[in-house]
Amino acid sequence: MNPEETLNKIKVVGVIGAGGMGNQIAELMARIGGYKVNIVDINIEYVNKGLAAIDGRLEKFFVAKGKMSADEKKALTDRIKGTAKLEEAVKDADFVIEAVIENMALKKDIFKKLDDFSMPHTILASNTSYLNITEMASATKKPDKVVGMHFFNPVAMMKLVEVVKGATTAQETCEVVRALSLKLGKEPVICQDFSYGFLANRAYRGLSTEAVQMVWERVASPEDIDKALKLGYNLPMGPLELSDMTGGWALRASSEEDAVRELGSDKGRLHPLIRMMVRAGYTGGPGKKGIYDFYRDVISK
């Protein structure tokens, strides 16, 4: 079947995970894609928090700026429904995208359940930034329809979408996701399911790790390291401030086991500075301390 024909048959999208990435993806699917969206999380409190985040962004960036009327916003949010039941979210979905935490066991459990709850034709995508798509697909009875669809944060602004082809992913599945990405106003790149981090994150990880090493060696402050990289390579944000903002240090710590398994101990092992920071509570993320604070509070003293 022609990928465009398959794309045109997608009417309902299920989003698994109402957190930072999940609710942004849900908003994009409804606002740009025009889809009915069902968003699910482990409890209704998380779901409501995600729905509130969508409502707040629409009010701040669209209604308040005259880009959307209050009635248009209501029509949009009415297309996004929340639930704490996985079956309810995906039973009528033509396309499902998983956006939960980076834990392979959890993701495989979700994909296994999707065999029972989703329709046979439904494409199953993961927003993972580095975990193996082929392994996730092994948990389902339709591995040909499992694919990576990696959005970047913030979803509304970042153009790149990595479409990741697992060893068992059908080429048609990749082409449908590529067409969907274009419909959503993104620039898709298709890559194979090799190694850790696909394309952008695999290359960026080397940059970030070296920046951490320079802080460890006291070559310069995090501010000056980020400043040099931003001015020298025209980056909008330095790798250290980006991880401070997003909570990237905690993510690296929690995913070390998977990283070592994929990359080996030489590349996957956590940098000792990151390990020390996270143990001390400097994880990064909204309202939390990160490497800038750790340098000031600990290293520079």
Secondary structure in CASP SS format (residue, H / E / C, confidence):
PFRMAT SS
TARGET T0000
AUTHOR 0000-0000-0000
METHOD secondary structure of the structure
MODEL  1
M C 1.00
N C 1.00
P H 1.00
E H 1.00
E H 1.00
T H 1.00
L H 1.00
N H 1.00
K C 1.00
I C 1.00
K C 1.00
V E 1.00
V E 1.00
G E 1.00
V E 1.00
I E 1.00
G C 1.00
A C 1.00
G C 1.00
G H 1.00
M H 1.00
G H 1.00
N H 1.00
Q H 1.00
I H 1.00
A H 1.00
E H 1.00
L H 1.00
M H 1.00
A H 1.00
R H 1.00
I C 1.00
G C 1.00
G C 1.00
Y C 1.00
K E 1.00
V E 1.00
N E 1.00
I E 1.00
V E 1.00
D C 1.00
I C 1.00
N C 1.00
I H 1.00
E H 1.00
Y H 1.00
V H 1.00
N H 1.00
K H 1.00
G H 1.00
L H 1.00
A H 1.00
A H 1.00
I H 1.00
D H 1.00
G H 1.00
R H 1.00
L H 1.00
E H 1.00
K H 1.00
F H 1.00
F H 1.00
V H 1.00
A C 1.00
K C 1.00
G C 1.00
K C 1.00
M C 1.00
S C 1.00
A H 1.00
D H 1.00
E H 1.00
K H 1.00
K H 1.00
A H 1.00
L H 1.00
T H 1.00
D H 1.00
R C 1.00
I E 1.00
K E 1.00
G E 1.00
T E 1.00
A C 1.00
K C 1.00
L H 1.00
E H 1.00
E H 1.00
A H 1.00
V H 1.00
K C 1.00
D C 1.00
A C 1.00
D C 1.00
F E 1.00
V E 1.00
I E 1.00
E E 1.00
A C 1.00
V C 1.00
I C 1.00
E C 1.00
N C 1.00
M H 1.00
A H 1.00
L H 1.00
K H 1.00
K H 1.00
D H 1.00
I H 1.00
F H 1.00
K H 1.00
K H 1.00
L H 1.00
D H 1.00
D H 1.00
F H 1.00
S C 1.00
M C 1.00
P C 1.00
H C 1.00
T C 1.00
I E 1.00
L E 1.00
A E 1.00
S E 1.00
N C 1.00
T C 1.00
S C 1.00
Y C 1.00
L C 1.00
N C 1.00
I H 1.00
T H 1.00
E H 1.00
M H 1.00
A H 1.00
S C 1.00
A C 1.00
T C 1.00
K C 1.00
K C 1.00
P H 1.00
D H 1.00
K H 1.00
V E 1.00
V E 1.00
G E 1.00
M E 1.00
H E 1.00
F E 1.00
F C 1.00
N C 1.00
P C 1.00
V C 1.00
A C 1.00
M C 1.00
M C 1.00
K C 1.00
L E 1.00
V E 1.00
E E 1.00
V E 1.00
V E 1.00
K E 1.00
G C 1.00
A C 1.00
T C 1.00
T C 1.00
A C 1.00
Q H 1.00
E H 1.00
T H 1.00
C H 1.00
E H 1.00
V H 1.00
V H 1.00
R H 1.00
A H 1.00
L H 1.00
S H 1.00
L H 1.00
K H 1.00
L C 1.00
G C 1.00
K C 1.00
E E 1.00
P E 1.00
V E 1.00
I E 1.00
C E 1.00
Q E 1.00
D C 1.00
F C 1.00
S C 1.00
Y C 1.00
G C 1.00
F C 1.00
L C 1.00
A H 1.00
N H 1.00
R H 1.00
A H 1.00
Y H 1.00
R H 1.00
G H 1.00
L H 1.00
S H 1.00
T H 1.00
E H 1.00
A H 1.00
V H 1.00
Q H 1.00
M H 1.00
V H 1.00
W H 1.00
E C 1.00
R C 1.00
V C 1.00
A C 1.00
S C 1.00
P H 1.00
E H 1.00
D H 1.00
I H 1.00
D H 1.00
K H 1.00
A H 1.00
L H 1.00
K H 1.00
L H 1.00
G H 1.00
Y H 1.00
N C 1.00
L C 1.00
P C 1.00
M C 1.00
G C 1.00
P H 1.00
L H 1.00
E H 1.00
L H 1.00
S H 1.00
D H 1.00
M H 1.00
T H 1.00
G C 1.00
G H 1.00
W H 1.00
A H 1.00
L H 1.00
R H 1.00
A H 1.00
S H 1.00
S C 1.00
E H 1.00
E H 1.00
D H 1.00
A H 1.00
V H 1.00
R H 1.00
E H 1.00
L H 1.00
G C 1.00
S H 1.00
D H 1.00
K H 1.00
G H 1.00
R C 1.00
L C 1.00
H C 1.00
P H 1.00
L H 1.00
I H 1.00
R H 1.00
M H 1.00
M H 1.00
V H 1.00
R H 1.00
A C 1.00
G C 1.00
Y C 1.00
T C 1.00
G C 1.00
G C 1.00
P C 1.00
G C 1.00
K C 1.00
K C 1.00
G C 1.00
I H 1.00
Y H 1.00
D H 1.00
F H 1.00
Y H 1.00
R H 1.00
D H 1.00
V H 1.00
I H 1.00
S C 1.00
K C 1.00
END
